[in-house]
């Protein structure tokens, strides 16, 4: 309420926000895409771990000692 009243009564004293530049918008888009990819990777890794725990626990035991276990390239090579 206070902010709304300040803007209503003193609008002339406040400057509008400037628009982001094109490079700044591009960085924001790329940062969001990177964050989404990270979240998706973690979600898929969790799903794979759950399925392996249920149906093929020996596969989990084989990669357990590795740092980043299932996310390492060696874990999904043929």
Backbone as numpy.savetxt, mean C-alpha at the origin, in Angstrom:
# Nx Ny Nz CAx CAy CAz Cx Cy Cz
-17.67 23.49 13.56 -18.49 24.68 13.56 -17.63 25.94 13.56
-16.57 25.90 14.36 -15.72 27.09 14.45 -15.08 27.40 13.10
-14.55 26.36 12.43 -13.95 26.60 11.12 -14.96 27.14 10.11
-16.13 26.59 10.14 -17.17 27.06 9.22 -17.50 28.52 9.49
-17.59 28.90 10.74 -17.88 30.30 11.08 -16.73 31.22 10.70
-15.49 30.78 10.91 -14.34 31.59 10.52 -14.35 31.84 9.02
-14.59 30.80 8.25 -14.63 30.97 6.80 -15.82 31.81 6.36
-16.92 31.69 7.06 -18.11 32.47 6.70 -17.89 33.95 6.97
-17.27 34.26 8.10 -17.14 35.67 8.48 -15.86 36.33 8.00
-14.78 35.55 7.83 -13.48 36.12 7.47 -12.92 35.54 6.18
-13.75 35.22 5.24 -13.31 34.59 3.99 -12.26 35.45 3.28
-12.37 36.76 3.35 -11.44 37.65 2.67 -10.02 37.55 3.25
-9.86 37.07 4.47 -8.55 36.99 5.11 -7.81 35.69 4.80
-8.46 34.75 4.12 -7.86 33.44 3.86 -7.63 33.26 2.37
-6.43 32.75 2.05 -6.07 32.53 0.65 -6.54 31.14 0.21
-6.97 31.01 -1.04 -7.33 29.67 -1.54 -6.06 28.82 -1.68
-6.23 27.52 -1.60 -5.11 26.61 -1.79 -4.69 26.61 -3.25
-3.38 26.53 -3.47 -2.90 26.49 -4.84 -3.05 25.07 -5.39
-3.17 24.97 -6.69 -3.27 23.67 -7.35 -1.89 23.00 -7.35
-1.88 21.68 -7.22 -0.62 20.95 -7.30 -0.11 20.99 -8.74
1.20 21.01 -8.87 1.79 20.99 -10.21 1.62 19.60 -10.82
1.83 19.51 -12.12 1.72 18.22 -12.81 2.71 17.19 -12.26
3.98 17.57 -12.03 4.90 16.57 -11.44 4.45 16.12 -10.04
3.90 17.02 -9.25 3.43 16.64 -7.91 2.26 15.67 -8.02
1.36 15.90 -8.95 0.23 14.98 -9.17 0.73 13.62 -9.64
1.74 13.63 -10.50 2.30 12.36 -10.99 2.94 11.57 -9.87
3.65 12.26 -8.98 4.26 11.59 -7.83 3.19 11.00 -6.93
2.11 11.73 -6.71 1.02 11.22 -5.88 0.39 9.97 -6.48
0.20 9.96 -7.79 -0.37 8.80 -8.47 0.57 7.60 -8.37
1.86 7.84 -8.59 2.83 6.75 -8.52 2.97 6.22 -7.08
2.92 7.10 -6.12 3.01 6.66 -4.72 1.81 5.81 -4.35
0.63 6.19 -4.80 -0.57 5.41 -4.52 -0.49 4.05 -5.21
-0.01 4.02 -6.44 0.12 2.75 -7.16 1.11 1.83 -6.46
2.21 2.40 -5.97 3.21 1.59 -5.26 2.63 1.05 -3.96
1.88 1.87 -3.24 1.25 1.42 -1.99 0.22 0.33 -2.26
-0.57 0.49 -3.30 -1.56 -0.53 -3.66 -0.87 -1.85 -4.03
0.23 -1.76 -4.78 0.96 -2.97 -5.16 1.53 -3.68 -3.93
2.03 -2.90 -2.97 2.56 -3.48 -1.74 1.46 -4.18 -0.95
0.31 -3.52 -0.82 -0.82 -4.14 -0.10 -1.29 -5.41 -0.79
-1.39 -5.36 -2.13 -1.83 -6.54 -2.88 -0.85 -7.69 -2.72
0.44 -7.39 -2.77 1.45 -8.43 -2.60 1.33 -9.08 -1.23
1.13 -8.27 -0.20 1.01 -8.82 1.15 -0.26 -9.66 1.29
-1.36 -9.19 0.71 -2.61 -9.93 0.78 -2.49 -11.28 0.06
-1.88 -11.28 -1.11 -1.72 -12.53 -1.86 -0.76 -13.47 -1.14
0.29 -12.91 -0.55 1.23 -13.73 0.22 0.53 -14.38 1.41
-0.33 -13.63 2.08 -1.07 -14.19 3.21 -2.03 -15.29 2.76
-2.69 -15.09 1.62 -3.59 -16.11 1.10 -2.83 -17.37 0.73
-1.68 -17.20 0.07 -0.87 -18.35 -0.31 -0.39 -19.10 0.92
0.09 -18.37 1.92 0.55 -19.00 3.15 -0.58 -19.80 3.81
-1.77 -19.23 3.84 -2.91 -19.92 4.44 -3.25 -21.20 3.68
-3.27 -21.11 2.35 -3.58 -22.30 1.55 -2.50 -23.37 1.67
-1.25 -22.95 1.68 -0.17 -23.93 1.84 -0.21 -24.57 3.22
-0.52 -23.79 4.24 -0.61 -24.34 5.59 -1.69 -25.42 5.65
-2.76 -25.21 4.91 -3.88 -26.14 4.94 -3.63 -27.38 4.07
-3.08 -27.19 2.84 -3.00 -28.28 1.89 -1.60 -28.85 1.66
-0.54 -28.06 1.92 0.80 -28.53 1.63 1.78 -27.91 2.63
1.70 -28.30 3.89 2.54 -27.68 4.93 4.04 -27.89 4.72
4.44 -28.93 3.99 5.86 -29.16 3.74 6.48 -28.02 2.93
5.70 -27.39 2.06 6.22 -26.27 1.28 6.54 -25.09 2.19
5.70 -24.85 3.17 5.98 -23.77 4.13 7.22 -24.08 4.94
7.38 -25.31 5.33 8.56 -25.70 6.11 9.83 -25.51 5.29
9.75 -25.72 3.99 10.93 -25.60 3.13 11.43 -24.16 3.02
10.55 -23.19 3.09 10.95 -21.78 2.94 10.95 -21.03 4.26
10.69 -21.71 5.34 10.55 -21.06 6.65 11.84 -20.36 7.09
12.99 -20.94 6.80 14.27 -20.39 7.27 14.70 -19.16 6.49
14.16 -18.94 5.30 14.56 -17.82 4.46 13.93 -16.53 4.96
14.68 -15.46 4.86 14.10 -14.14 5.12 13.14 -13.84 3.97
11.97 -13.36 4.25 10.90 -13.08 3.28 10.34 -14.34 2.64
10.64 -15.49 3.20 10.11 -16.79 2.80 9.45 -16.90 1.46
8.13 -16.83 1.42 7.37 -17.04 0.18 7.56 -15.94 -0.85
8.06 -14.79 -0.44 8.22 -13.68 -1.37 9.54 -13.73 -2.14
10.42 -14.62 -1.77 11.71 -14.74 -2.47 11.51 -15.42 -3.82
12.30 -15.06 -4.81 12.17 -15.68 -6.13 12.39 -17.19 -6.10
13.27 -17.66 -5.20 13.56 -19.08 -5.12 12.33 -19.89 -4.69
11.42 -19.26 -3.97 10.25 -19.96 -3.45 9.26 -20.31 -4.56
9.25 -19.55 -5.63 8.27 -19.85 -6.69 8.91 -20.21 -8.00
10.15 -20.62 -7.98 10.76 -21.13 -9.21 10.46 -22.63 -9.32
10.42 -23.10 -10.49 10.04 -24.49 -10.74 11.14 -25.45 -10.34
